[in-house]
Amino acid sequence: MINLTTSYQGKFAAQFIALAILGGKMIDKNLITRFLNIKKAMFLPVVRLNGVIKPYTSDFVAAGSIDISDRQLDPKAASVHLEFLIDTLEQMFMSEGMTAGMQNSNMDTDFESFVTKYIAREINNQIDNFIWNADKTKTGAIALVDGLLKRIAADAQSVKIPSVALTKSNVLDEIAKVYVAMPENTSEQPDMKFYTSVKTMKLYKQAVADKGLITAPLADHPMYDSNIEIVSIPGFPANTIVCAPVSNLFYGTDLESDTQSYELIDMRHTTGDRKLRLRMDFKLDVNYAFGDSCVVYA
């Protein structure tokens, strides 16, 4: 009989936790810059050069300035506590070859992998939501840190465009406003993206299809121009668009800390209940570098 009580801590939990917190669309599709294994707060230097070119002089006369500041990634501890009915999971797993039988307490060795991946997939979507929508003024896990939307919108240097309710008839014009507002120093960067909601993406595809512009490549990887891809993120707010380089957005976590743990417990061997419990502890935070490299339509 397989005793499905799995407990991993520290670096041994990394493969399980990585599946959950590194598998969302933002991270899995490389739509944000990752910083892994942050033990404590990490300070990212932000350097600006100002007025460094001057008229020629034979004598050395210092001119211009170097402004150095920093952004902080300080991953906060979060947990996942889940409980599942084994009967329900059995039904889901039947097609994967699990041994049938309501009285069977033995599990196929792949069942643990099935449960882990199933749970990880659900957590993935919540991680995407956390990256953009976290807010310390709210309650629950979403209040652990401030997400990218709140941070960038609060930056006096970010470009802001008031939003309207997006429709099929106006979505192209509204995205064009964001495009035109892009700062010159970032508009040609190869990693620039338009981040939108799933609904906005659908409206955009409908709009370009109505104009006869949609092609098979566009359907899979919508591009506003030859450089800038439009990406939809689950949980991203409606009527909101952010334009920024991937290299300007940061996600931090620690996959090797002793505070990381993963436990999958078969309650039939403890309380006798036909249930599975999962506990996972991890850390995460988000930030960005240059506010003036971001356009926020909201």
Helices and strands as residue ranges (DSSP letters): E 5-9, G 10-13, H 14-21, H 25-28, E 33-35, E 42-50, E 65-73, E 76-85, H 86-93, G 94-96, H 111-133, G 141-143, H 148-154, E 159-161, H 171-181, E 192-196, H 198-210, H 216-220, E 229-232, E 241-245, G 246-248, E 249-253, E 261-266, G 267-269, E 275-288, G 291-293, E 295-297
